[in-house]
């Protein structure tokens, strides 16, 4: 028979409290360490991709955005599959001096700077970064443009990226 007295058996109140306290502490540490990992990644990306021209390069690249579309990919589930939005595709007009590698590095630099600034605002339209995650950015050349594929690591992140990309392009069209 179990007792609720201190030290009174395996089901004791003290033991339950200690277990719940440890679980809460670990849950809190997991959240902090995820943010720490994001900051560590951003610091490394900043050192790797940003230089003294970063601010100018970012502004120049973002001014060439043409359009955005959902990035829809096949998700394989055993013998079948389904189509799912995994992020967004953003088209950039080709400009003299632009390469896919330069644009990818510039967008990675932009993401790192935004993460380290950590100044999200209500209605943030920037699809190239997430407050609580990391955008996978891959740039591919097309005939007269570059296509940046922006992927989230979760379906929720993918939906946020796609929504922001659509709004980002619409804000340029409104100017």
Secondary structure, 3 states (H helix, E strand, C coil): CCCCCCCCCCCCHHHHHHHHHHHHHHHHHHHHHHHHHHHHHHHHHHHHHCCCCHHHHHHHHHCCEEEEEEEEEEEEECCEEEEEEEEEEEEEECCCCCCHHHHHHHHHHHHHHHHHHCCCCCCCCCCCCCCCCCCEEEEEECCCEEEEEEECCCHHHHHHHHHHHHHHHHHHHHC
